[in-house]
Every structure is written in structure tokens, then in C-alpha cells.
Amino acid sequence: MPDPLKTKLKQLIVTTLKLEDVKAEDLSDDEPLIGSGLNLDSIDALELVVTLEKEYGIKIKSSEESRVALGSISHLAEFIRSRADPARLPG
């Protein structure tokens, strides 16, 4: 059974970054988001961080924390679960 948070994060990434040639279900849980993988740049990362902070009520305090959190969908889900109010999480 798919993880509802990871599914939601994939949809958020595709929607927020307007990835027209990418389907949410095609994103790998463990593929890097920055650099290789989706090849997101710093502007994409910032846009995604702002959306995640609004959506889940979390704070990503530094570029280092952002790099760790945005390591992959799996890293991001783990980061959000450890900081978000459980009532804001899907599923």
C-alpha cells in the first residue's frame, strides 16, 4: 500500500514546480531531488520549501537542513513526519 504522505509530496512537487513532463506516480521515493534525479535548482528548492512550510506548518531553518530534507521523497517524508503536527499529515 502506498504511503499517503509520499504520494501527496509527489503531487505537490509536480504541481508546485509545474513539471509538465513528469507524472507524480513516476517519481521514485529514493531518487535525489536536487542535482541528479529531478535536477531541481536552488530556485525550485526554495519554491518547494515555501510550499512545504505552508502545507505542513514546518520550518526549514537553513540551506543545510533544506539539502538534507530534499535529499529524496523518502527523506522529505521522514523530515516532515518528525516536525509536522500529525493532524496536518495525510492518511
C-alpha positions, -999 to 999 in steps of 0.1 A, spaced: 0 0 0 15 34 -10 25 58 17 -1 86 16 24 113 26 49 103 -1 20 103 -26 10 138 -15 46 150 -17 50 137 -52 18 155 -63 30 187 -45 63 186 -63 48 182 -97 22 209 -91 44 234 -73 72 232 -98 49 229 -128 67 198 -141 47 193 -172 65 162 -185 66 144 -151 38 124 -135 37 122 -98 34 84 -99 66 82 -119 87 98 -92 109 74 -72 109 75 -34 147 74 -33 158 94 -63 177 126 -55 156 157 -59 185 182 -62 213 178 -87 208 145 -104 174 128 -104 148 156 -109 176 180 -114 160 208 -93 179 240 -89 181 264 -59 150 284 -71 130 252 -74 142 241 -40 132 274 -24 98 274 -40 92 238 -28 104 247 8 79 276 9 51 254 -2 60 226 23 62 251 51 27 264 43 12 230 38 26 213 68 34 241 92 71 232 95 102 254 93 133 245 73 158 267 91 189 266 69 202 257 34 219 226 50 186 215 66 169 220 32 196 199 14 191 171 39 152 173 37 152 175 -1 175 145 -5 147 124 -18 109 119 -14 117 94 15 140 119 33 114 146 29 86 124 43 107 115 72 116 151 78 80 163 77 68 134 100 94 144 126 83 181 126 47 185 115 16 183 136 2 148 129 -32 163 122 -18 180 91 -5 147 76 -25 128 51 -39 93 58 
